[in-house]
C-alpha cells in the first residue's frame, strides 16, 4: 500500500481546459445533471446520455496534460512503491502525461461497459454506438464506464485499502462536496497538504498541515518539495 496518496479532483484538470459540472459554460451548459449523470438516467434518457458522454470523449481528445499532471508523473516514477495517484476525475489527463496505474474512483471516460455482464473496453475517443451496436458477449446495452450520482462506486474499496498505510495525504483541486477529504485525515497521517484555488465550505482547512490556495500548476513544485523533505526526515 502507498505511503503517499495524491488525491485529485476537477481543479487539476481545469487547467487543461476541461470543464466541470459546476461550471456554467462548456459541455454542461445545455444539460441538467439529473438528466445525464444521475442513477436511472440510462433507463429513461439513454440516447441523450450516450450523446453527452460521446461529446465529452471527443472533447478530451483535444486536451493535453498540464504541468501538474506531468510533474506528478515524474514524482511517481521517482518513488514508484510509495505513491498512489487517486482521482475523482474521469478524464485521461494523467494517462496523457504518461502515468500508469491511476485509481479512477468515478470511472474512466474512454471506457465503455455492459450493463448486464462484465464486458468492458477502451474505445478511446470513438462514439459508443460507432464502436459497438450492443455488447458483443451478451447483446445487451452498453454504457460509459462512469459512476453516476446515486450509483455504487466500487473503487472506493481500493481507496480505503490504500489509506491503511498512508502517512502523507495530498488533496489537489477538489471542493470536498462529493468526497469530504477531511475524514481521511487519521492519526496515522503525518503530513497533509491541501491545494485548491480557493476555500470551500465543505473542507476545514485548519485540519491540514499546509494549505496552498493557488492553481495546481503553481503549487505542484512546492508540494513535491514538501513531500520529499518529509521523506528525507523519516
Z-matrix of the N, CA and C atoms (Angstrom, degrees):
N
C 1 1.462
C 2 1.531 1 110.26
N 3 1.316 2 116.07 1 156.97
C 4 1.455 3 121.02 2 -173.64
C 5 1.520 4 112.57 3 -79.80
N 6 1.330 5 115.72 4 139.74
C 7 1.456 6 121.49 5 172.95
C 8 1.531 7 109.48 6 -79.89
N 9 1.337 8 116.06 7 -29.38
C 10 1.468 9 122.18 8 -176.26
C 11 1.522 10 108.94 9 -121.77
N 12 1.325 11 117.14 10 125.29
C 13 1.457 12 121.53 11 175.67
C 14 1.525 13 109.19 12 -113.81
N 15 1.320 14 115.39 13 126.75
C 16 1.462 15 121.90 14 172.08
C 17 1.525 16 105.96 15 -103.70
N 18 1.317 17 116.15 16 112.18
C 19 1.465 18 122.13 17 -174.68
C 20 1.524 19 108.26 18 -110.13
N 21 1.329 20 116.63 19 114.37
C 22 1.472 21 119.30 20 -173.83
C 23 1.525 22 112.96 21 -118.56
N 24 1.317 23 113.31 22 157.02
C 25 1.461 24 121.46 23 176.75
C 26 1.517 25 110.54 24 -131.60
N 27 1.305 26 116.13 25 -162.10
C 28 1.453 27 122.35 26 -171.74
C 29 1.525 28 113.62 27 -58.64
N 30 1.349 29 116.64 28 -27.56
C 31 1.454 30 120.21 29 -176.20
C 32 1.512 31 114.15 30 -60.45
N 33 1.327 32 117.36 31 -32.61
C 34 1.461 33 118.72 32 -178.80
C 35 1.527 34 111.37 33 -72.89
N 36 1.322 35 117.38 34 -29.83
C 37 1.468 36 120.70 35 179.66
C 38 1.529 37 112.77 36 -89.58
N 39 1.330 38 116.47 37 -17.07
C 40 1.463 39 119.86 38 179.47
C 41 1.524 40 111.05 39 -59.17
N 42 1.337 41 116.01 40 -32.64
C 43 1.465 42 119.71 41 179.65
C 44 1.523 43 112.70 42 -74.44
N 45 1.319 44 116.03 43 -9.04
C 46 1.468 45 120.27 44 171.96
C 47 1.528 46 110.74 45 -93.87
N 48 1.331 47 116.57 46 3.34
C 49 1.464 48 121.13 47 178.05
C 50 1.504 49 114.55 48 89.30
N 51 1.330 50 117.61 49 15.24
C 52 1.464 51 121.49 50 -179.59
C 53 1.526 52 109.00 51 -93.33
N 54 1.318 53 116.16 52 121.12
C 55 1.456 54 120.29 53 -177.53
C 56 1.515 55 110.77 54 -79.98
N 57 1.337 56 116.36 55 153.03
C 58 1.456 57 122.26 56 178.13
C 59 1.524 58 108.53 57 -107.04
N 60 1.335 59 116.21 58 168.90
C 61 1.462 60 118.18 59 -179.48
C 62 1.526 61 111.50 60 -71.34
N 63 1.329 62 117.54 61 -9.01
C 64 1.460 63 119.99 62 176.05
C 65 1.526 64 112.21 63 -87.21
N 66 1.328 65 116.55 64 -12.05
C 67 1.460 66 120.14 65 177.57
C 68 1.521 67 110.50 66 -73.93
N 69 1.315 68 115.64 67 152.85
C 70 1.474 69 120.35 68 -179.59
C 71 1.520 70 111.47 69 -97.56
N 72 1.324 71 116.61 70 3.37
C 73 1.462 72 118.85 71 -179.74
C 74 1.523 73 109.61 72 -129.19
N 75 1.321 74 116.19 73 -172.42
C 76 1.448 75 120.48 74 176.88
C 77 1.517 76 113.29 75 74.83
N 78 1.332 77 115.52 76 -150.61
C 79 1.460 78 121.56 77 -172.89
C 80 1.524 79 113.80 78 -65.61
N 81 1.324 80 117.08 79 -22.61
C 82 1.462 81 120.11 80 -176.41
C 83 1.526 82 112.82 81 -86.98
N 84 1.314 83 117.23 82 -8.43
C 85 1.456 84 121.06 83 -170.11
C 86 1.529 85 113.12 84 -58.38
N 87 1.314 86 117.65 85 -41.07
C 88 1.465 87 121.04 86 -174.49
C 89 1.526 88 113.61 87 -103.52
N 90 1.332 89 116.33 88 18.17
C 91 1.462 90 119.84 89 -177.80
C 92 1.527 91 110.80 90 -131.42
N 93 1.325 92 115.83 91 139.47
C 94 1.444 93 120.73 92 173.74
C 95 1.527 94 108.42 93 -89.18
N 96 1.315 95 115.80 94 138.37
C 97 1.457 96 120.61 95 -177.76
C 98 1.526 97 111.69 96 -56.36
N 99 1.334 98 116.05 97 -39.97
C 100 1.465 99 119.32 98 -177.50
C 101 1.531 100 112.40 99 -67.88
N 102 1.336 101 116.85 100 -17.87
C 103 1.465 102 119.94 101 -178.60
C 104 1.515 103 113.34 102 -86.73
N 105 1.342 104 116.60 103 -26.14
C 106 1.468 105 117.69 104 -172.68
C 107 1.532 106 114.69 105 -130.87
N 108 1.322 107 118.29 106 2.17
C 109 1.472 108 117.28 107 175.23
C 110 1.523 109 112.90 108 -151.71
N 111 1.319 110 115.70 109 36.17
C 112 1.460 111 120.98 110 173.54
C 113 1.523 112 108.93 111 -116.52
N 114 1.312 113 116.89 112 149.20
C 115 1.468 114 120.82 113 177.72
C 116 1.521 115 109.79 114 -52.80
N 117 1.321 116 116.17 115 131.23
C 118 1.461 117 121.50 116 179.25
C 119 1.508 118 114.97 117 97.16
N 120 1.339 119 118.04 118 -13.74
C 121 1.469 120 118.88 119 -176.40
C 122 1.531 121 112.29 120 -65.60
N 123 1.316 122 117.39 121 -24.97
C 124 1.460 123 119.64 122 177.41
C 125 1.521 124 111.94 123 -72.10
N 126 1.329 125 116.75 124 -18.62
C 127 1.465 126 120.19 125 178.86
C 128 1.525 127 111.80 126 -78.78
N 129 1.316 128 117.11 127 -38.89
C 130 1.464 129 119.64 128 -174.67
C 131 1.521 130 113.79 129 -113.63
N 132 1.350 131 116.65 130 -9.74
C 133 1.465 132 119.83 131 -176.26
C 134 1.529 133 109.81 132 -139.36
N 135 1.324 134 114.99 133 43.66
C 136 1.466 135 120.73 134 -169.78
C 137 1.528 136 112.85 135 -59.60
N 138 1.316 137 117.75 136 -54.47
C 139 1.461 138 119.68 137 -172.65
C 140 1.527 139 112.35 138 -64.85
N 141 1.317 140 116.48 139 -42.04
C 142 1.463 141 118.93 140 179.27
C 143 1.532 142 111.23 141 -64.22
N 144 1.324 143 115.77 142 -37.73
C 145 1.463 144 119.95 143 178.29
C 146 1.517 145 110.78 144 -66.08
N 147 1.324 146 116.82 145 -45.84
C 148 1.470 147 121.12 146 178.38
C 149 1.525 148 110.43 147 -60.31
N 150 1.328 149 117.18 148 -44.33
C 151 1.465 150 121.45 149 179.98
C 152 1.525 151 111.33 150 -61.20
N 153 1.326 152 115.57 151 -40.68
C 154 1.465 153 119.66 152 -179.20
C 155 1.527 154 110.99 153 -61.56
N 156 1.320 155 116.93 154 -46.28
C 157 1.464 156 119.35 155 -178.25
C 158 1.526 157 111.82 156 -74.84
N 159 1.320 158 117.74 157 -26.04
C 160 1.467 159 119.92 158 169.86
C 161 1.526 160 109.79 159 -60.85
N 162 1.321 161 116.23 160 -42.43
C 163 1.462 162 120.81 161 -179.93
C 164 1.526 163 110.93 162 -67.44
N 165 1.308 164 116.91 163 -37.94
C 166 1.465 165 120.17 164 177.33
C 167 1.532 166 110.46 165 -66.39
N 168 1.322 167 116.20 166 -38.37
C 169 1.467 168 120.26 167 178.09
C 170 1.524 169 109.86 168 -64.55
N 171 1.320 170 116.46 169 -42.60
C 172 1.461 171 120.79 170 177.25
C 173 1.530 172 110.67 171 -62.55
N 174 1.329 173 116.32 172 -38.00
C 175 1.461 174 121.19 173 -178.00
C 176 1.523 175 112.21 174 -65.20
N 177 1.328 176 118.43 175 -42.55
C 178 1.456 177 119.29 176 -176.71
C 179 1.528 178 112.17 177 -72.59
N 180 1.330 179 117.04 178 -18.20
C 181 1.470 180 119.09 179 176.35
C 182 1.522 181 110.18 180 -60.30
N 183 1.311 182 116.51 181 -33.87
C 184 1.463 183 121.98 182 -175.41
C 185 1.524 184 112.95 183 -87.11
N 186 1.317 185 117.97 184 -9.71
C 187 1.455 186 122.17 185 -176.07
C 188 1.532 187 110.83 186 -93.57
N 189 1.320 188 114.71 187 154.79
C 190 1.458 189 120.06 188 -178.25
C 191 1.521 190 110.62 189 -123.90
N 192 1.320 191 115.45 190 150.56
C 193 1.463 192 120.77 191 174.78
C 194 1.525 193 109.08 192 -60.94
N 195 1.325 194 116.65 193 143.32
C 196 1.461 195 119.65 194 -179.95
C 197 1.538 196 111.05 195 -100.29
N 198 1.309 197 114.78 196 -176.13
C 199 1.463 198 121.32 197 -175.05
C 200 1.527 199 112.25 198 -57.84
N 201 1.322 200 117.31 199 -39.39
C 202 1.467 201 120.35 200 -179.62
C 203 1.524 202 111.26 201 -64.25
N 204 1.335 203 116.84 202 -44.85
C 205 1.467 204 119.79 203 177.31
C 206 1.537 205 110.72 204 -58.89
N 207 1.320 206 115.76 205 -44.89
C 208 1.464 207 120.72 206 -175.18
C 209 1.519 208 112.21 207 -68.14
N 210 1.341 209 116.87 208 -38.66
C 211 1.460 210 119.60 209 179.02
C 212 1.530 211 111.37 210 -70.09
N 213 1.313 212 116.83 211 -34.75
C 214 1.458 213 119.64 212 176.39
C 215 1.526 214 110.91 213 -67.53
N 216 1.321 215 116.34 214 -34.68
C 217 1.462 216 119.72 215 176.37
C 218 1.533 217 110.01 216 -61.35
N 219 1.341 218 117.12 217 -44.79
C 220 1.461 219 121.20 218 178.02
C 221 1.534 220 110.91 219 -62.99
N 222 1.333 221 115.51 220 -39.46
C 223 1.460 222 120.64 221 -178.69
C 224 1.529 223 111.11 222 -64.57
N 225 1.319 224 116.38 223 -43.84
C 226 1.464 225 120.75 224 178.56
C 227 1.523 226 110.32 225 -63.64
N 228 1.310 227 117.40 226 -39.53
C 229 1.462 228 120.74 227 178.90
C 230 1.529 229 111.30 228 -64.36
N 231 1.324 230 116.03 229 -32.43
C 232 1.462 231 120.86 230 -179.83
C 233 1.522 232 111.45 231 -73.75
N 234 1.345 233 116.00 232 -34.33
C 235 1.469 234 121.39 233 -178.80
C 236 1.534 235 109.52 234 -127.29
N 237 1.327 236 117.39 235 63.55
C 238 1.476 237 120.42 236 -170.94
C 239 1.519 238 115.10 237 -62.72
N 240 1.319 239 117.73 238 -25.28
C 241 1.466 240 120.15 239 -176.76
C 242 1.524 241 112.50 240 -97.48
N 243 1.322 242 116.57 241 -3.48
C 244 1.466 243 120.15 242 -173.96
C 245 1.521 244 114.20 243 -112.09
N 246 1.335 245 117.51 244 -15.86
C 247 1.470 246 120.44 245 -171.27
C 248 1.526 247 111.25 246 -118.06
N 249 1.326 248 115.69 247 137.93
C 250 1.461 249 121.61 248 173.45
C 251 1.522 250 109.15 249 -126.02
N 252 1.317 251 115.77 250 125.09
C 253 1.463 252 121.46 251 174.78
C 254 1.519 253 108.74 252 -89.82
N 255 1.328 254 116.06 253 120.93
C 256 1.460 255 122.23 254 178.77
C 257 1.518 256 107.80 255 -125.82
N 258 1.318 257 117.16 256 128.83
C 259 1.456 258 119.65 257 -176.55
C 260 1.520 259 112.12 258 -134.39
N 261 1.324 260 114.99 259 146.99
C 262 1.451 261 121.41 260 171.46
C 263 1.525 262 110.90 261 -83.91
N 264 1.324 263 116.58 262 -10.55
C 265 1.464 264 121.41 263 -174.23
C 266 1.530 265 111.72 264 -78.35
N 267 1.319 266 115.14 265 145.48
C 268 1.464 267 119.93 266 178.43
C 269 1.523 268 111.92 267 -100.36
N 270 1.328 269 117.34 268 -1.69
C 271 1.471 270 120.22 269 179.27
C 272 1.534 271 110.33 270 -77.60
N 273 1.316 272 115.21 271 177.14
C 274 1.464 273 120.17 272 -177.00
C 275 1.532 274 112.37 273 -116.08
N 276 1.335 275 116.90 274 33.03
C 277 1.458 276 119.64 275 -178.86
C 278 1.528 277 112.32 276 -67.02
N 279 1.323 278 117.54 277 -38.24
C 280 1.470 279 118.83 278 175.87
C 281 1.531 280 110.12 279 -62.53
N 282 1.308 281 115.86 280 -42.07
C 283 1.468 282 119.78 281 178.79
C 284 1.524 283 111.25 282 -64.88
N 285 1.328 284 116.85 283 -37.79
C 286 1.470 285 119.49 284 177.47
C 287 1.524 286 111.19 285 -65.50
N 288 1.336 287 116.13 286 -27.69
C 289 1.463 288 120.49 287 176.81
C 290 1.525 289 111.52 288 -77.26
N 291 1.330 290 116.32 289 -10.79
C 292 1.458 291 120.96 290 179.69
C 293 1.511 292 114.79 291 103.10
N 294 1.336 293 117.23 292 7.31
C 295 1.457 294 121.01 293 -179.57
C 296 1.530 295 111.12 294 -71.62
N 297 1.307 296 115.75 295 143.80
C 298 1.460 297 122.37 296 175.74
C 299 1.525 298 108.81 297 -115.17
N 300 1.306 299 116.69 298 157.89
C 301 1.459 300 122.23 299 171.58
C 302 1.527 301 112.81 300 55.24
N 303 1.329 302 116.83 301 47.15
C 304 1.462 303 121.79 302 175.25
C 305 1.525 304 108.46 303 -85.53
N 306 1.327 305 117.07 304 133.43
C 307 1.457 306 121.16 305 178.08
C 308 1.523 307 108.83 306 -89.51
N 309 1.342 308 115.96 307 107.12
C 310 1.468 309 122.38 308 178.63
C 311 1.535 310 107.91 309 -93.62
N 312 1.310 311 116.69 310 104.12
C 313 1.466 312 120.59 311 -174.69
C 314 1.517 313 113.59 312 -65.27
N 315 1.322 314 116.64 313 -32.59
C 316 1.466 315 120.49 314 -173.21
C 317 1.522 316 113.61 315 -112.10
N 318 1.325 317 115.61 316 21.34
C 319 1.454 318 119.34 317 177.21
C 320 1.515 319 112.61 318 103.32
N 321 1.329 320 114.29 319 179.57
C 322 1.466 321 121.32 320 -174.58
C 323 1.520 322 108.59 321 -138.80
N 324 1.311 323 116.46 322 113.57
C 325 1.459 324 122.73 323 -170.39
C 326 1.534 325 114.81 324 -56.24
N 327 1.321 326 120.38 325 -38.49
C 328 1.468 327 118.69 326 179.87
C 329 1.534 328 114.07 327 -66.95
N 330 1.313 329 117.40 328 -11.41
C 331 1.460 330 120.38 329 -177.11
C 332 1.526 331 111.99 330 -98.50
N 333 1.326 332 114.77 331 149.60
C 334 1.465 333 121.41 332 171.21
C 335 1.527 334 107.20 333 -124.64
N 336 1.328 335 116.52 334 156.68
C 337 1.451 336 119.44 335 178.26
C 338 1.515 337 110.60 336 -145.71
N 339 1.307 338 114.96 337 162.20
C 340 1.456 339 121.33 338 -179.59
C 341 1.518 340 109.97 339 -83.31
N 342 1.319 341 115.70 340 141.36
C 343 1.459 342 120.01 341 178.65
C 344 1.529 343 112.08 342 -73.71
N 345 1.333 344 116.80 343 -16.68
C 346 1.463 345 120.10 344 -172.84
C 347 1.527 346 114.62 345 -112.15
N 348 1.320 347 117.55 346 -40.93
C 349 1.463 348 120.13 347 -178.23
C 350 1.524 349 109.53 348 -114.93
N 351 1.294 350 118.09 349 -167.27
C 352 1.460 351 121.78 350 -174.58
C 353 1.528 352 112.92 351 -95.53
N 354 1.322 353 117.59 352 11.31
C 355 1.465 354 119.75 353 -179.37
C 356 1.530 355 110.91 354 -64.38
N 357 1.345 356 115.32 355 134.42
C 358 1.458 357 121.56 356 177.78
C 359 1.520 358 108.18 357 -147.41
N 360 1.323 359 116.88 358 145.87
C 361 1.463 360 119.79 359 179.61
C 362 1.524 361 109.59 360 -150.52
N 363 1.313 362 115.76 361 149.13
C 364 1.462 363 121.92 362 173.67
C 365 1.518 364 107.63 363 -94.77
N 366 1.324 365 116.70 364 111.04
C 367 1.469 366 121.10 365 -177.57
C 368 1.523 367 111.63 366 -100.92
N 369 1.328 368 115.77 367 9.25
C 370 1.458 369 119.15 368 178.24
C 371 1.514 370 111.87 369 63.84
N 372 1.334 371 115.22 370 -118.24
C 373 1.467 372 120.13 371 -176.32
C 374 1.530 373 112.47 372 -112.43
N 375 1.321 374 116.40 373 13.12
C 376 1.462 375 120.69 374 178.47
C 377 1.524 376 111.81 375 -69.95
N 378 1.311 377 115.31 376 158.84
C 379 1.457 378 120.16 377 169.52
C 380 1.528 379 107.54 378 -75.79
N 381 1.323 380 115.91 379 141.51
C 382 1.458 381 120.19 380 -174.22
C 383 1.524 382 111.91 381 -56.52
N 384 1.333 383 116.87 382 -48.50
C 385 1.461 384 120.22 383 -174.15
C 386 1.525 385 113.24 384 -78.82
N 387 1.322 386 117.16 385 -6.98
C 388 1.462 387 120.16 386 169.98
C 389 1.526 388 110.31 387 -88.34
N 390 1.323 389 116.23 388 -28.05
C 391 1.468 390 120.40 389 176.97
C 392 1.527 391 111.16 390 -78.53
N 393 1.350 392 116.34 391 -40.53
C 394 1.460 393 122.06 392 -178.45
C 395 1.528 394 110.03 393 -146.58
N 396 1.327 395 115.46 394 139.57
C 397 1.461 396 120.03 395 171.60
C 398 1.523 397 110.91 396 -81.00
N 399 1.324 398 115.13 397 -33.01
C 400 1.465 399 122.27 398 -180.00
C 401 1.522 400 107.53 399 -163.06
N 402 1.306 401 116.28 400 174.61
C 403 1.455 402 119.80 401 178.94
C 404 1.534 403 109.94 402 -60.64
N 405 1.327 404 118.79 403 126.96
C 406 1.470 405 120.65 404 -179.22
C 407 1.523 406 113.71 405 -70.39
N 408 1.320 407 116.98 406 -12.78
C 409 1.463 408 119.96 407 -178.18
C 410 1.520 409 113.57 408 -99.41
N 411 1.350 410 116.82 409 -40.87
C 412 1.463 411 118.12 410 -177.21
C 413 1.535 412 112.90 411 -124.75
N 414 1.357 413 116.03 412 -3.57
C 415 1.469 414 122.56 413 174.80
C 416 1.532 415 114.15 414 69.54
N 417 1.313 416 116.97 415 15.74
C 418 1.463 417 119.90 416 175.68
C 419 1.523 418 110.82 417 -92.08
N 420 1.323 419 115.87 418 -179.15
C 421 1.461 420 120.87 419 -175.13
C 422 1.532 421 112.04 420 -67.89
N 423 1.336 422 113.60 421 147.37
C 424 1.455 423 120.70 422 172.89
C 425 1.522 424 109.06 423 -105.71
N 426 1.318 425 116.38 424 158.54
C 427 1.460 426 121.72 425 -178.58
C 428 1.534 427 109.32 426 -144.97
N 429 1.301 428 118.06 427 164.26
C 430 1.474 429 119.54 428 172.35
C 431 1.531 430 109.13 429 -64.88
N 432 1.318 431 117.03 430 145.13
C 433 1.458 432 120.69 431 177.32
C 434 1.530 433 108.89 432 -82.66
N 435 1.321 434 114.48 433 69.34
C 436 1.458 435 123.22 434 -176.84
C 437 1.520 436 108.41 435 -132.62
N 438 1.327 437 116.53 436 136.97
C 439 1.463 438 120.68 437 177.66
C 440 1.529 439 108.69 438 -85.43
N 441 1.321 440 116.30 439 117.89
C 442 1.457 441 120.95 440 177.91
C 443 1.534 442 110.01 441 -83.81
N 444 1.326 443 115.40 442 158.70
C 445 1.454 444 119.61 443 176.10
C 446 1.532 445 109.62 444 -59.16
N 447 1.316 446 115.17 445 131.46
C 448 1.462 447 120.14 446 -179.94
C 449 1.512 448 113.30 447 94.71
N 450 1.337 449 117.63 448 -6.97
C 451 1.459 450 121.32 449 177.44
C 452 1.528 451 110.14 450 -96.86
N 453 1.318 452 115.60 451 158.09
C 454 1.466 453 120.51 452 175.44
C 455 1.523 454 109.74 453 -68.55
N 456 1.318 455 116.30 454 144.85
C 457 1.465 456 121.56 455 178.61
C 458 1.530 457 108.19 456 -115.82
N 459 1.321 458 117.99 457 92.61
C 460 1.468 459 121.16 458 -172.52
C 461 1.523 460 115.02 459 -62.40
N 462 1.323 461 117.68 460 -23.46
C 463 1.463 462 120.35 461 -178.06
C 464 1.531 463 112.91 462 -74.35
N 465 1.328 464 116.90 463 -11.25
C 466 1.470 465 119.18 464 178.46
C 467 1.525 466 111.06 465 -61.19
N 468 1.318 467 116.31 466 -30.72
C 469 1.466 468 120.06 467 178.73
C 470 1.526 469 110.59 468 -60.58
N 471 1.335 470 115.93 469 -39.49
C 472 1.462 471 120.38 470 177.67
C 473 1.524 472 111.09 471 -67.85
N 474 1.342 473 116.09 472 -37.49
C 475 1.459 474 120.33 473 177.14
C 476 1.524 475 110.38 474 -57.93
N 477 1.323 476 116.82 475 -50.50
C 478 1.460 477 120.43 476 -178.16
C 479 1.522 478 111.83 477 -65.03
N 480 1.315 479 116.80 478 -32.17
C 481 1.456 480 120.78 479 177.18
C 482 1.530 481 110.46 480 -65.83
N 483 1.331 482 116.97 481 -43.17
C 484 1.463 483 121.51 482 178.94
C 485 1.530 484 111.23 483 -64.19
N 486 1.317 485 117.05 484 -33.57
C 487 1.464 486 121.13 485 -178.05
C 488 1.526 487 112.76 486 -67.18
N 489 1.324 488 117.59 487 -18.16
C 490 1.464 489 120.92 488 -176.56
C 491 1.523 490 112.71 489 -57.87
N 492 1.331 491 117.82 490 -37.60
C 493 1.459 492 121.74 491 -176.74
C 494 1.522 493 113.01 492 -110.48
N 495 1.319 494 116.88 493 11.68
C 496 1.463 495 120.89 494 -173.97
C 497 1.532 496 111.91 495 -72.78
N 498 1.333 497 116.05 496 131.30
C 499 1.463 498 122.38 497 175.08
C 500 1.529 499 111.61 498 -115.34
N 501 1.328 500 115.76 499 -24.07
C 502 1.466 501 121.07 500 178.83
C 503 1.522 502 108.37 501 -126.45
N 504 1.332 503 115.82 502 122.69
C 505 1.463 504 120.31 503 -177.58
C 506 1.527 505 108.22 504 -123.94
N 507 1.338 506 115.49 505 118.07
C 508 1.460 507 122.01 506 -176.76
C 509 1.522 508 109.79 507 -116.56
N 510 1.310 509 116.09 508 125.76
C 511 1.466 510 122.33 509 179.73
C 512 1.527 511 108.19 510 -108.45
N 513 1.325 512 116.23 511 125.67
C 514 1.467 513 120.65 512 -179.86
C 515 1.524 514 109.95 513 -129.40
N 516 1.305 515 115.90 514 115.82
C 517 1.463 516 120.99 515 168.20
C 518 1.510 517 116.26 516 71.21
N 519 1.328 518 118.11 517 44.57
C 520 1.462 519 119.42 518 175.01
C 521 1.526 520 109.93 519 -137.01
N 522 1.319 521 116.25 520 139.45
C 523 1.465 522 121.61 521 -177.38
C 524 1.522 523 112.65 522 -77.27
N 525 1.336 524 116.78 523 -18.73
C 526 1.452 525 120.65 524 -176.58
C 527 1.512 526 113.50 525 84.07
N 528 1.323 527 117.36 526 2.75
C 529 1.465 528 120.29 527 -178.22
C 530 1.520 529 112.84 528 -75.92
N 531 1.324 530 117.85 529 -33.55
C 532 1.463 531 121.37 530 178.54
C 533 1.528 532 109.95 531 -86.71
N 534 1.327 533 116.81 532 -49.66
C 535 1.460 534 122.39 533 175.28
C 536 1.522 535 107.43 534 -125.31
N 537 1.320 536 116.55 535 119.43
C 538 1.458 537 120.95 536 179.12
C 539 1.524 538 108.82 537 -79.41
N 540 1.318 539 116.69 538 103.88
C 541 1.460 540 121.14 539 -174.80
C 542 1.527 541 112.45 540 -68.69
N 543 1.318 542 117.88 541 -19.18
C 544 1.470 543 120.63 542 179.64
C 545 1.529 544 111.82 543 -56.44
N 546 1.329 545 115.80 544 -34.13
C 547 1.473 546 118.95 545 -174.69
C 548 1.524 547 112.43 546 -71.01
N 549 1.338 548 117.80 547 -9.75
C 550 1.458 549 120.46 548 179.69
C 551 1.527 550 112.55 549 -89.91
N 552 1.319 551 117.16 550 -5.24
C 553 1.459 552 120.47 551 -175.08
C 554 1.527 553 110.53 552 -84.59
N 555 1.312 554 115.94 553 74.20
C 556 1.460 555 122.14 554 -179.55
C 557 1.521 556 110.34 555 -79.35
N 558 1.320 557 115.42 556 172.74
C 559 1.463 558 120.17 557 179.32
C 560 1.517 559 112.45 558 -63.80
N 561 1.319 560 116.64 559 -23.83
C 562 1.468 561 120.19 560 -178.84
C 563 1.524 562 112.14 561 -71.33
N 564 1.325 563 117.02 562 -21.47
C 565 1.462 564 120.64 563 -178.39
C 566 1.523 565 109.42 564 -80.76
N 567 1.321 566 115.84 565 120.37
C 568 1.462 567 122.14 566 -174.72
C 569 1.527 568 112.62 567 -96.21
N 570 1.331 569 116.61 568 -23.26
C 571 1.470 570 121.24 569 177.84
C 572 1.513 571 108.56 570 -138.97
N 573 1.322 572 116.34 571 127.19
C 574 1.468 573 120.80 572 177.21
C 575 1.525 574 108.65 573 -131.13
N 576 1.316 575 115.64 574 131.57
C 577 1.471 576 121.67 575 -178.07
C 578 1.520 577 108.82 576 -124.73
N 579 1.306 578 115.79 577 131.13
C 580 1.469 579 122.51 578 177.25
C 581 1.516 580 109.02 579 -113.68
N 582 1.320 581 116.52 580 122.62
C 583 1.463 582 121.84 581 176.53
C 584 1.525 583 110.02 582 -126.48
N 585 1.304 584 115.36 583 107.32
C 586 1.455 585 122.48 584 174.38
C 587 1.521 586 109.19 585 -132.02
N 588 1.308 587 115.63 586 164.40
C 589 1.458 588 119.37 587 177.80
C 590 1.521 589 110.82 588 -69.34
N 591 1.329 590 116.12 589 -34.01
C 592 1.466 591 121.30 590 -178.49
C 593 1.525 592 109.07 591 -155.11
N 594 1.340 593 118.49 592 165.36
C 595 1.462 594 120.66 593 178.81
C 596 1.527 595 111.94 594 -62.65
N 597 1.339 596 115.14 595 153.41
C 598 1.458 597 122.13 596 177.24
C 599 1.523 598 109.10 597 -126.43
N 600 1.319 599 116.29 598 139.18
C 601 1.465 600 120.56 599 177.75
C 602 1.523 601 112.30 600 -63.40
N 603 1.337 602 116.78 601 -20.42
C 604 1.466 603 121.13 602 -177.00
C 605 1.531 604 113.06 603 -87.22
N 606 1.332 605 117.57 604 -5.51
C 607 1.458 606 121.20 605 -177.79
C 608 1.525 607 109.82 606 -124.64
N 609 1.326 608 116.15 607 130.83
C 610 1.460 609 122.26 608 175.82
C 611 1.521 610 107.98 609 -92.34
N 612 1.322 611 117.43 610 96.42
C 613 1.462 612 119.74 611 -174.06
C 614 1.531 613 113.50 612 -68.70
N 615 1.327 614 117.67 613 -12.10
C 616 1.458 615 120.26 614 177.81
C 617 1.531 616 112.20 615 -70.80
N 618 1.318 617 116.08 616 -14.77
C 619 1.466 618 120.27 617 -179.35
C 620 1.531 619 112.37 618 -81.11
N 621 1.313 620 117.63 619 -13.01
C 622 1.458 621 121.71 620 -172.83
C 623 1.529 622 111.27 621 -97.12
N 624 1.328 623 115.15 622 147.27
C 625 1.466 624 120.51 623 179.61
C 626 1.521 625 111.11 624 -63.80
N 627 1.316 626 115.81 625 -37.21
C 628 1.460 627 120.74 626 -178.15
C 629 1.516 628 109.45 627 -146.05
N 630 1.326 629 116.05 628 142.00
C 631 1.461 630 121.54 629 -179.57
C 632 1.525 631 109.03 630 -127.13
N 633 1.324 632 115.86 631 130.30
C 634 1.467 633 121.64 632 178.86
C 635 1.521 634 108.57 633 -125.61
N 636 1.320 635 116.23 634 107.85
C 637 1.455 636 119.94 635 177.18
C 638 1.534 637 108.64 636 -96.39
N 639 1.305 638 113.71 637 89.65
C 640 1.465 639 121.34 638 179.49
C 641 1.521 640 107.55 639 -165.42
N 642 1.313 641 117.21 640 171.76
C 643 1.460 642 121.26 641 178.49
C 644 1.529 643 110.16 642 -60.63
N 645 1.326 644 115.46 643 149.26
C 646 1.461 645 119.97 644 179.31
C 647 1.522 646 111.73 645 -59.26
N 648 1.326 647 117.04 646 -38.44
C 649 1.462 648 120.45 647 -179.25
C 650 1.527 649 111.70 648 -66.71
N 651 1.336 650 116.75 649 -24.07
C 652 1.463 651 120.78 650 178.46
C 653 1.524 652 111.95 651 -88.30
N 654 1.315 653 116.91 652 -22.99
C 655 1.465 654 121.23 653 -175.90
C 656 1.514 655 114.03 654 -96.25
N 657 1.322 656 117.78 655 -20.39
C 658 1.464 657 120.64 656 -167.06
C 659 1.523 658 113.62 657 -61.95
N 660 1.330 659 118.02 658 -38.03
C 661 1.466 660 119.70 659 179.89
C 662 1.526 661 111.12 660 -62.96
N 663 1.331 662 116.49 661 -43.98
C 664 1.465 663 121.09 662 179.12
C 665 1.523 664 110.81 663 -65.19
N 666 1.317 665 116.51 664 -38.80
C 667 1.471 666 120.53 665 178.57
C 668 1.530 667 110.47 666 -60.64
N 669 1.316 668 116.21 667 -46.23
C 670 1.464 669 120.58 668 -178.17
C 671 1.523 670 111.06 669 -65.97
N 672 1.331 671 117.04 670 -40.76
C 673 1.467 672 120.53 671 177.23
C 674 1.521 673 110.41 672 -60.35
N 675 1.330 674 117.18 673 -43.12
C 676 1.463 675 120.91 674 -179.67
C 677 1.529 676 111.72 675 -64.09
N 678 1.327 677 116.50 676 -41.22
C 679 1.465 678 119.44 677 179.46
C 680 1.524 679 110.36 678 -65.85
N 681 1.324 680 116.71 679 -43.68
C 682 1.465 681 120.04 680 -179.10
C 683 1.522 682 111.09 681 -66.07
N 684 1.322 683 117.35 682 -34.84
C 685 1.472 684 120.47 683 175.50
C 686 1.514 685 110.12 684 -63.99
N 687 1.325 686 116.74 685 -39.64
C 688 1.470 687 121.04 686 177.23
C 689 1.530 688 109.76 687 -62.70
N 690 1.327 689 116.68 688 -45.70
C 691 1.471 690 120.69 689 -178.09
C 692 1.527 691 111.41 690 -63.23
N 693 1.304 692 116.52 691 -38.15
C 694 1.464 693 120.23 692 -179.77
C 695 1.521 694 112.19 693 -67.83
N 696 1.344 695 116.01 694 -27.73
C 697 1.452 696 120.42 695 -178.47
C 698 1.513 697 114.23 696 -91.05
N 699 1.338 698 115.57 697 0.30
C 700 1.481 699 119.46 698 -177.58
C 701 1.534 700 111.16 699 -125.62
